[in-house]
Structures are given as C-alpha cells and as structure tokens.
Amino acid sequence: MRVLFTTFAASTHLYGMVPLAWALRAAGHEVCVASRPNLERDITGAGLTAVVAGTEIDMAADAKMLDALPDDGTPYRMGFDLAETRPEKLTLDYVKGALGLYSNFISEYQADQRMLDDVVRFARSWQPDLVIWDALTYVGPVVAKATGAAHARMLFGQDHFARMRALFHELRARHPEGPRDDPMGEWLAGRLEQFGQEFDEETVTGQLTIDPMPSWMRIPVDVPNLPVRFVPHNGPSTIPDWLLEPPERRRVCMTFGITARNVEIEGTPIAELLEAVAELDAEVIATLTEAQLGGAPVPGNVRVFDFVPLNALLPTCDAVVHHCGATTMGTAITHGVPQLVTPGNLWGEPALAGLLESRGAGLTIMPEDLSGETLRTGLARLLDDPSFKEGAARIQKELLATPSPADAVPDLEQLAARRRR
C-alpha cells in the first residue's frame, strides 16, 4: 500500500504524524510526506521521504502583519474563533463566518493553490492508496478525490472543525428562512471542481478521523473515529550526557514550545519568571533560545539550553511549565508529569487547560495573570501537593491503554482496501 501524508509547514504538526508514518513503514507500506519547502529537512530528518510542494512561507513575518490588526481576543484578530463554545456567540452567522475564515483564509494560506497543484501532480504519478491529511490542511481530501484514494483526517488537537460543521448544519435546519450560503463548502467545491470532482461532507471531516487526543479531551462528534495513542517525537535529537545522571533534587522543566520560536509571542516576562524560580528548592531546566532569554540573568538553580528532547527530559522531572501546546501536553501525560500551563489561544488551549485541571493533573495560569509571583506559587503547589502526581499518573495510565499507532495500521489498511473494491 502507498500512503501519502500531507501537512502544512509546521514541524509540530508533522511530529504528531511521524509515529503513525513509522508504523505504516514498519508494516511494509510505502510512505511519502508532502509539505512546503520549509518542512523538507524535518521530514527527511524523521527518516521519511519528502515531497516538496508549493513555495516557502515566512510565518513569523506574516504573523507580524496580523499583529497590526486591533486585538479583538480572537486567535487571528479577525473576529472569529473556531474553538468558540459560548452559546450566546454561536449564531448561524458566527458559525458560518468561523468556518469560512478557517478554510478560505487560514487553510488556504497554510496549503494554497500552488501546493495543491504540486501535490495533485505528484499523486497522479505515484498513485497513493491512502491519503492521511493534517486536519488544517485541506489539500489532502482534494488530492485523494482527484486520484481515487481513500483518505483519513488526522487531528492535532480537539476536533473544532467537525463540531462547528455539525453546528452549522443544525442551525441551518433550525432557520430554513435564513441565508443558504456555505463559504467552506463553496471553497472546497471550487478546489474539487478543478479536478472533475464534487464536494461532499467527507471532504470536510475525512472518511475516517485519526484522533491522538486522550479520551477525556475529545469533543463528541458524529464522525467515524479511530483513537490512536499519542507518541512523542522530538525530531532529530541527541540525549546529552548530563541527562543520564539522576537529578540531585527536584527538577522542573520550563518550555514555551516550537511555536514560540517560529512565531514571536509577546507578553512572556522571561526575566521575571527566571527570577521567581530562583527561590524554589528545585533545579529548573529552561529550553530557551538566546532571543527568548533576551540577556536576562540566569539564577544559580536554572540551566538554560536551546534544545533538550522533551521525551528524554520529562521522565526526570517533577513538574513542567509550558504554553499548553498539544504536543508538549501529550509528552507530559505520557510520562506522568504534573503540568503548570499558561495557555495561549490558537486552538482552544484554555479549554484543554481546564480539562487538565479537572483531572487533578495540573494547574492553569492565564497569560494575563502570569507573573513571577503566580508562577512561584503555582509551582510550589504542584511540587508539594502529592495529589497532582497521583492525577498525572491516572491520566498516564489511561493514555497508555489507548491503541498504539501500530495497532491502527490494520484499520487503515481496511479503509484503503474498501476504497479499492
């Protein structure tokens, strides 16, 4: 079987797919990964075959352009949040607008016409049996339909597209006198028409949804679902010698993720945070670039590294401070580490933080409340109260009981076989 993965130029999204790609390769299947030139080195560094499509993009520069817009509290400052859950906000116009923005603008930016044309050209030559596509990259289902392949959507967080799409249909049915336009459907139909195909709802949510989120984080949606255990992948990495020795005292990891390195995120008072953890009876490992550190003084109990593979570091830690990214959170859950999260708002991170707290495995400090004092107080609670370690162990046990990527391979083989028949 030939399997084509598609994702946009974000290494965190690719890294979430790598364990499944490896599982398919280990089962004897051919695997290629299509993305923009930005990701070529990450793909090949994971030992996979890259298909370079479209042109390189500068997400940091483009994000600064969005920063010029008035801050309205939504992720892209354009008035809509696909992760919105407040009933009073979720009118038909709002839901329709959110779906339109996240497809016509955001997904189109991530995987544009040039990328689509290049991937279709490759796929028509290579003839994949199955396309597995990142849930924000709507090149995947179009390529699958253009080549007759089966296709599965792979989530990187909660399933806000399926939730909002179902709500869109529900609200339209409830208000038959309202406008009948469907910006997302019309955008996808226009892409499909170029290749002689017609739009259907499988184009939005896939013939199957591969879901690596813990069961208690999943949004109940009516789509065929394949739960798969999250498996950490940190990209090409080396375990440093110092990590082989057990820590002499409690250890805390502080990291703000790959996204903060690639796209400037303002408002994180690094100097103040480092000063605050100086008073903790713990060793702090901070993964910060020189730019993030900004010349801030480093206390004696803090060690700063540009990069340490989290999958190797976290098993030695008693707590982790992070930005509530799904990959970092999944790695912490895998290793049973209590978490202090300061969630941004790109894909419903505040809701994830609340769910983590509800399981007794962590604490939340909203970015606007983050200070040296709140960080020190939160970490002291996390380190001194054994209930957080117990909560982290419970959700770790639940995660490890989820089928692995290798267990998912037969289901994907059956999906492709049904399509061939």
N, C-alpha and C positions, 0 to 999 in steps of 0.2 A: 504494500500500500504506500502511496505517496501522500505526504501530509505537508501542506503549506500553512505556516503561521504568518499572520500579518499583525503589525503593531505600529504605532506612531513613534516618533523619535524621543522616547523617554525610557531610560535604562531601567527604572523601577518597574515599568510595565513589562518589559522584556524579561527581567529577572523572575517575575512571577510565573512566566510561561516556561522557563528553561527546564525545571524538573519534569514537566509533562513531556516536553520535547525529548529529553533524555530517555524517559520511559518508553516512548514510541521507538526511538532508535535502538534501545536495548532489546525491544521485541522484534527487531528486524526490519522496521519500516524506514523508508527514506524520508528525511525531514529537511525542509528549507524554511528560512525566516525572511520575510520581505519587510523592509522598512526604508526610511530615508537614509541618505549617506551618513548623517550624524551617528547612526547606530551600528554602522558596519563593524567597527572594531569591537564593540560589545558583543555582537552576535558571534563573530569568529573567535573572540576570546572565551566564549562559552563552549567552544568546540562544535559549533553548528555552522551550516552553510548559509551565507548571506545572499540575499537578492536585493541589490541596491536599486531603489525606485524613487523617482521624483528628485527634488532638489533639496539641498541642505537648508535648514531653517535656524534662525537665531532666536530661541525662545526668550532669552534674557532681555534682548533688545526689544522684542515685541511686547513683553510684559511691562516694560517701562512706558511704552506707548499707552497701555491701558491705565497705568498709574496716573496719567494726565486727566483721566475722567473723574468726575465727582464720585467720592466714595459713598455708595448707597447701601453698603452692607452685603451686597451680593458678590459671589466669587470673582466675577469678571466685570463688575461695575456697570452692568447693562440691564439691571432691573429684574433679573430672573435668577432663581436658584433651583436647579433640578432636584436638590435634596430638600426643598421646602416641604414641611409637613403641617403647618398651621392651617386648620380647616378654613378660617376666615380669609386666607390668602389664596386658597386653591379654587379659584373660579375657573370657568372654561377658558376665558381669555388668558388668564395667567398660565394655566397648564399648557395651552396651545403655544403661548409665547416662549415658555421654557423649553419645550420640545423643539420648537423652531430654532431658537438660539443655539442650543447644544448640538443640533445637527447641521443646519445651514452655515453656521459661523464657526463653532468650535471644532466639530468633527471635520468640517471641510478644511479648516486651517491645518489640523493635525494630519490629514490624509487627503490631499487635494486632487484635482483632475489629472495633473501630471503624474502623480504617484499612482492613481487608479489606472491610467493608460499603460504605464510601465508594468504594473503587476499583472494586468489582464494579458498583455503581450507575452510575458514570461509564462503565465499559467496555461495559455493556449498552446504553447510549445511543450511545456513539461507535463501537462495533464494530471493535476492532483486528483486524488480520490476524495480527499477531505481537506477543507479549509478551516483552520481554527483562528478566530479573529478576536483581537482585543476589543472589549465592549465599547470603546470610544472611537474605534477605527472602522468606519463603515465602508472601507474598501473591501473587506473580507466577504460579506454576503453577496456583493455585486460580482466579484470575481468568481465566487462559487456558482452563481446562477449563470454567468456568462460561459462557464466551462462545464457545467453539468455535474459539479462536485457536490458532495454533502458538505454541510457547514455547521460549526458549533461556535457559539459565542463564549469567550472566557472572561469572567468578571475579575476586577482588580479591587473592588470594594462592594458596598451594598448595591442592590440592583435598582437604582433610581430610574433608569430608562424604562424597565418593564413596569414598575409601579406607576410612573407618570403616564405611560402609554395606556395602561388599563383604566386609569382615572379619566383620561381624555375620552375614551370610548364611552365610559359610564356617564360622563357629563353631557356628551353629545346626545346620548339616548334620552337623558333626562330633560334636555332642552331641544326638542326637534325643530323648534321655530328659530333657533339660533343659527349663526353662520356655519357653513358646512366645510369651510376650507381646512386643510390639513397640511401645514407647512412642512412637517417632517416627511409625511408620506409623499408629498409632491416633490420634495428634494430627492428622495430616494428613487421615485419613479423616473425622474429626469436622468439620473445616473444609469438606471437599468435600461431605459429606452435606447441609449446609445449602442447597446449590445443585443438588441432584439428581445429584451426580457420585460416582464411586467412586475409591478410591485405587489407584494403580499406581506402579511404581518410577520412571517418568518424572517423577512429582511430586517426587521427591527430587533427581534429577540433571538434569532437563530432557530435551527431545527432542534437544538439542544443547548442548554446553558451549563457551562462548567463553572462550578461555584466553589472557590477555595476559602470562603469565609467560614468561621466557626458557626455551628448551627444556631446559636443564640444571637448571632448578629444578622442572620438572614431576614430579609423582608419577605413576607408571604405573598408570592405572586404566582399566577396560574400559567407557568411555562414549564416545559419538560426540563428537569433539573438533574444534574449529575454532581453530587457532592464529592469534592476531592480535597484531601488534606493539604494544607499549606506546608510547603517545604522550603526552608530558607535557601537563598542563593545570593551570594555577595559579589559575584563577578570574579575576575581573576584576582587572587589574593594569596598572601603568604602568612602563615602563623608566626608572629615574632617570638623570639626565644624567651622574652620576659613573661609571656603568657603561659609558658609551660610550668612555671613555678606557682604554687598556690598563694593567694594573697595573704599578707600578714595580718590584715584587719579587713573589716567590711569594705566592699567595693561597690561603687556606683558608676554607671555609665551615663554620660550626658552626650546626646547626639541630636542634631536637628535635620538629619536626613540628606539624601542626594538632591532633593528638590531645592532645598535652601542653598545648595552650592551652585546649581544651574540657573536659578531664577532668584534674584535678590529679594529677600524677605526682610522688610524693615520692622523695627519695633522690638527686637530681641536684645535686651540690655546685657550683653555678654560680660562686660567688666563687672557689673553689679552682681550677676549670677555667680561668677567665679569668686568674688569677694565673700559672698554669702556662704558658699560651701566650704570656705576655709575654716569655718568654725565647727564643721561636722567631724565627728570621730570616725572618719571613713576615708578611704582612698578614692579619688574621683578620676576616672578616665574620660577625658573630653575629646571627642573627634571633631576638630575644628580646623578649617583652613586658616592660613595667615590673614586672609581678608576678613574672615569671620571674627578672628581673635582681635584684629584691629589694634595691636600693640598693647592690649590690656595686660596688667601684671598677673602673673600666674602664681597662686599660693603654693606653699610647700607640699600640700597634700593632693595637689592636682597635677596630673600628667596629661599633656596635650599631644595628640597625634593627628596627622592629616587624615589617616585612614587606618582603621583596625576592622577586620571582618567581624561583624556582629555575631555571626553564628559561632565563632570561636570565643569571642569576648563574653557574651552574655551568660554562658554557663558558669562563669567565675564571679558573677555579680549578684549582689543582694537587692539591687533596685536599678531601674533605668529611667532617665528623664528624656522625653522625646516629644516630637511635634504631632504625634497621633497619626503618622502615616501608616497605611495598612501593612506595608512590608515590615517596618520596624515593630509594629504591634504584634504581627504574626510571629516574628522571630522571638520576641519576648514571651509570648504564650507558649511557643514550642519548648522553651527552656524553663518555664515556670518561674519567671522573674516578675515581681511586683512592679507596677508602672506608675510613674507620675507624668501625666500627659498635659501638654498645653496646646490644644487643638486649633489649627487654622480652620479655614472654611473653603476648601476646594471641592470636596465630595462628601459633605455631611459628616465631617470629623467630630463636631461636637456631639452628635448622636452616638457615634462609636464610643466616645469618652464616657458618656452616660451609661452605656451598656456595660462597659468595663467596670465602672464603679458599682453598678448594680450586682455584679458577680463577686464583689468583695476582693477584686484583684488589683485595684489601683485607685488613684485619686486624680482629680482634674483641677487645673488652674487655667482659667480662661486667659487668653493673651493680654487682655486689657487689665487683668489683675496680677500678671506675672511681675514679681519684684524679688529682690534678694530675700526679703523677709518671708514672703509667701513660699518661695522655693525652699528655704531652710526649714520652715515649719512643716511643710508637706513631706519633705524627705525624712525628717525626724520621725514623723508618724509612720511612714512607710517602713522605716528600718526598725523601729522599736516595737511596733504592734505586730505580733506573730499572725494575726488573723489575715493580713494581706498575703503573707507567704502561703497560708493554707488556701486562700482563694485562688491564688495563682496556680497552685498545684492541682486544684479541682479542674480549672479550665484547661490546663495542660493535659490532664488525663482524658478529658472529652475530645480534645483535638487529636491526640494520638490514636483514638479509637476510630477516627474517620478514615475511609478507604484512601490508600496512597495513590499517587499518580500511576504507579504500575498496575494497581487494581482497576483503574479507569480505562486502561487500554482495550480490553475486550468490548466494552460498551462503545467505544469509538470505532472499533473495527466493525461492529454490527451496524452502526449508523452508516458507515461508508458502504457496507455490503447491501443494505436496504436500498440505498440510492442507486447502486449499480443494477440491481434487479429491476 
